[in-house]
Amino acid sequence: MKSSLDLNLKSEALSAVTSKVAMAALGFAGVVIFANELGAEGLGLYYLLLAPSQIIAKVQTGVGTALKKRISEAQTQAGEYISIGLLTHVVVTAVTVAVVVLFGSVLQRYIDAFEQPVLIALIVASFGLFEVAFKVFEGSGYPARASWMDTVRSVLTLGLQLVFLFMGYAVYGLVGGYVLAAIVTAVAMLVNTGVQPTMPSRTALGRTWSFSKWSVPNSLLSASYFRMDVIILGILFVSTDPVAAYETSLRLSQVAAYFAASISAPLVVKMSGLSSIGESVEFDLKNAMSYVGLFALPIFFGALAIPEALMVTVFGPTFSGAGPVLIGLALFQVLNSYRQPIDALIEATDRPKLKFRVMLVTVVVNVALAFPLGWEFGVIGVVAATVIAELTRFVLYQTVAYREFGRPVATRPMFHQAVAAATMFVAVELVTREFRIAGWLDLLFVVGFAGVVYFVALTVLSDHFRDLVSSTLSQLVSSETSDS
């Protein structure tokens, strides 16, 4: 375990984002294979099974968030907090098993394709353990390594799922691979913290409770917010096709927020350490805000330029018409990216109650709009409700920043990235008027062209970005030199 005060945000973020890119590529490959093998209906059923399970497991996530905060503080005995996390996981899993046994028939009516609702308990048990281990590993001073362990989980998940899928287990195989991979990587992270669990003191229990009494409801609300759309679509429509359109669009667009997540994870640990000794966190927050939209903005403008070509080429003809869903979710990811550093600020400065209140407002807005808009406009109405809810959260978070620092958190690099992304959009629009995307090679050409235009424009516009590239290259060169 190492001190949170010694974290280098740039190196941690670079390492984490590399792992996120690898994880995104693996996850993306998996979704493409599953969509083509199982079709929209089969893939939709898998995500319908995951949605309620992941919401339940967010109890462990909430407790894990509290543990991460406490472990990352200076001069903390980590062993007793690890014990609290494991005990919480056992209790939540036991309650889930009891509920599944008592109310299995009700669950079968929700997911009528599955004869064994115990699959929900298995997902909760495995994913919940992973969430506790992941948060503990991050708080122990290893946010980048934790991100890489998540990538290892993705590798194992995809490998096992492919084996089970080609053995003929279909959706059951996807669940089996998910469960086994989560358990293996969770155990590995707990071992690699280098800390032995110890009997928790009354003080440790009290300090965990003071944070988790807000972080647990907040995690449940957050999971409900991110997974509620799938459940609402399952309620509104008999077919699982809308769920598949939503989830594939989400998988294609969520890479936009990976960079923000990679920055925010070490940011929480760094700001928590600074805050615990009374130091200012404004510099680190503004620095993070300057980069979280680096990929989110061009991905949104790219989705805006060629939505149908992306969905049909990548996922097949059964996903024709899902382009507007992709555009909406890409816009959601832009807002999601820019709220994450402020979310990290609130978590790091020990204000889970504030985070809960903002999340509650966001969920209420989402649910209140999703049902009527979904009924009237279908899946795009549900997506619109999510975008409006996320915009509400973004405005509330900027209000928090204004009260904290006397001004909203906005930087010149954010503006430069938006202009470069808009320039890219115009260039892609002009090219695709003369060039029809008919397959993978055409799509890769257009995406590559778009990336070149974006980064050239950004290099010309932003001295901040030029400095980042220069310092990163210098760091890589010095690392290579020291290794040799």
CORMOHU-V996801 format. One record per run of one state. SS is the DSSP state (a for helix, b for strand, c for the rest). FROM is the first residue (numbers start at 1). LEN is the number of residues. If there is no record, write none. Layout:
SS/FROM/LEN
SS/FROM/LEN
//
This chain:
c/1/3
a/4/3
c/7/2
a/9/48
c/57/1
a/58/15
c/73/5
a/78/33
c/111/7
a/118/22
c/140/3
a/143/50
c/193/9
a/202/35
c/237/4
a/241/36
c/277/5
a/282/8
c/290/6
a/296/10
c/306/1
a/307/9
c/316/1
a/317/3
c/320/3
a/323/26
c/349/3
a/352/26
c/378/1
a/379/27
c/406/6
a/412/23
c/435/5
a/440/22
c/462/1
a/463/21
c/484/1
//
